[in-house]
Amino acid sequence: MEKVLNQEEIDAMFQAALGTKGTVHSNETVKPCDFRQAGQIKKEQVQAITLLHESFARTLTHALGAYLRVIFETHLVSVEQLTFREFLARVPDISYLASFRVLPLGVTAAIQLDLSLAFPIIDLLLGGRGRSGTENREVTEIEEQILEGVVQILCQELQTAWASINVTFEFSERLSPTQMQRLMPPTDKTLCLSFEIRMPDSRGMLNVSLPAVVSNLLLRTLDRDGGYDARHPSPEAMERMREHARDFRFLMDLSLPPTKVPVAEIINLKPGDILSLPRAVAEPAIAYIASTPVFTAGAVRSGSQRAAQIANVSAEAAPPRQLS
């Protein structure tokens, strides 16, 4: 008669084949894999981006403060990597939305400004005192044109902060909420920069959302320039650098200190003449290395070649630096 195995017997056979004998190793742990975490910005990278945009916040404070002629403070609040859907979820239902182009990358980034800041800024630019109103409405076309100048200043200062990356930020257009949702794919990762802005009678948030292609370029540049994760050379590498430095060649020049000579004497000069300089014969010349005065020396002969006899370190020379 053919034997029919039940489920427990089948499980026991599989466990025996795998060599587990029904036991589970306690040191084995299983962790879920979230592919959305791939490409996350590291802690060191966040620190470098924070330092860069804290500087941007300071320059924006001065630029917009001078433009609006009021006390204007900008502070970086956070640097986050969000999907564009997550960024949109933080945007108020009614606010000032705009886009700007990032050239030559050919991509578009987004700006969101709270109305608690937009209307006081408009009031200031129209000659008012910049008081915060209670209006909860969309910005009109005229108000939109007034705010455009502010966004252009913001783009200029951001471009200055990113000068090492050689990109240009150009204001594009004001956006409606619907246009904003179509600006980028919802699942695309973005670099979100949040700033708190304070004015005499109002305060609010300014948010900037940059596409991943822009943030990746920034991170590569910071990595190349040592903006984060700086690696210090080993003692062996430093010793090799010192040995290589011994073969470096620099331009050396031995000359007298600058001397003023009457124009008449120079005009009348001809081959064979001797031009007397107001310098003592014993006064040493200066040896320049790479255009820097380093030694005082005298002109001498060494065999069939001209040479410089070093007297001492020049008073104009900076203290020599050691490789470190």
C-alpha positions, 0 to 999 in steps of 0.5 A, a space after each residue: 500500500 502506498 504511504 501518504 505523508 501528512 504535512 508534519 512529515 513533509 516539513 520534517 523531511 525538508 528540515 532534515 534535507 536542509 540540515 536544520 533538524 528542526 532548529 533555527 540558529 539564534 544568531 541569524 536575523 532577517 531584516 526587511 529591504 527597503 529599496 526606497 532607502 537606496 541613494 540616501 544622503 549620508 550624515 557627512 553630506 548633510 553637514 556639508 550641505 548645511 554649512 553651504 546653505 547657512 552661508 546662503 541664508 546669511 547672504 540672502 539676509 543682507 541682500 533682501 534686507 537692503 532690497 526691502 530696507 527692513 530688518 530681514 533675517 533668514 535661518 536654515 531650518 532643515 536639509 532633507 531628502 524627500 520625494 516630491 510627493 512628500 514635499 507637496 504634502 508639506 505645502 500649504 493649500 494657498 501659498 506663493 509657488 514658483 519655479 526656476 530653471 537650473 542651467 545647463 542641466 535643463 531641469 526645473 526646481 520649485 520654490 514655496 513662500 508662505 503668504 504670511 511673508 508674501 503679502 508683507 513683502 508686497 506691502 513694503 515694495 508698494 510703499 507700506 510698512 510691511 504689516 502682516 494681513 489676515 488675507 487668505 487668497 491667491 496672489 494676483 497677477 500684479 502682486 505676482 510681478 512684484 514678488 518676481 524681483 524677490 525670487 530673482 534675488 533669491 536665485 542670484 544668491 543661491 547661484 553665488 552659494 553654488 559658484 563652485 558647481 558652475 550652474 545658473 539659476 533663472 526664475 521661470 514662472 509663478 505656478 498654480 497648485 496644479 502646475 506645481 503637482 506636474 512639475 516633477 514625478 511624485 516619486 522622484 527624490 528631491 533635496 528640500 531646503 527649509 528656511 525660516 524668515 523673520 521680518 519686523 511684523 511677520 514670519 514664515 517659511 521659504 522652501 526650496 525643492 531641488 531635483 535629484 540630478 542637481 543635488 547629485 551634482 552638488 554632492 559630487 562637487 563637495 566630495 571632489 573639493 573635500 567638502 565632506 569625508 575628507 581623507 588625511 594622507 598617511 605618514 608614508 604618503 606624506 613622506 613620498 610627497 616630500 621626496 617628490 617635492 625635492 625635484 620641483 623646480 621654481 623660477 629664481 631671480 637675483 636682483 637689486 631692490 627697485 631703484 629710481 633713475 632720472 629719465 634723462 640718464 635713461 634716454 642718453 644711454 648707449 651700448 658701453 655706458 655705465 649707469 650708476 645706481 644709488 646703491 652701495 657696492 656692499 649692499 646685497 641683492 635679493 634672491 626671489 624664488 617664485 616671485 617671493 623674496 627669500 634670501 639676501 645674496 651677492 652675485 659671484 662666480 662659480 667656475 664658468 657660471 654665475 652664482 648667488 652667495 646666500 647671506 641670510 634670510 630676507 627680512 621680507 620673506 615669510 617664514 618657511 612652511 613645512 608640508 603637513 
